[in-house]
Amino acid sequence: MSRYEKGKDVLEGIQERSIEEIFKDIDDVAPDMSRFVVEFPYSEIYTRSEVDLKTRELCTVAALTVLGTVPQLKDHIGAALNVGNSPTEIVEIIMQMSAYCGFPKSINGIAAAKEVFGERDLLPLE
């Protein structure tokens, strides 16, 4: 199996959209970028056995919250749900990041989570 196929299997296993849908906004400008993303993090990092996908996605949610990258954050909040994280776990991780990135980015992260949870009929949280 090629690195691309291996990464594609992982990415499509945790996301609800196809690779074509995920990268549609960049493929006409930089088609190699989507290939790089599929082949490196999803083929080489996400498939390592030392950490499970549930933990990897919580770490990714934390990192993207700190960076403030809301479009990718929403994708990874969805992926975190898809691999078994609860909405409460996701919210706790985003709230924890307020100590490292400040309240504005954490509030934006909570807003992104609320949007994803709303799309999945998971609101209100208990």
ABEGO torsion letter per residue (X at the ends): XBAAAAAAAAAAAABABBAAAAAAAAAAABAAAAAAAAABAAAAAAABAABBAAAAAAAAAAAAAAAGBAAAAAAAAAAAAAAGBBAAAAAAAAAAAAAAAEAAAAAAAAAAAAAAAAAAGAOBBX
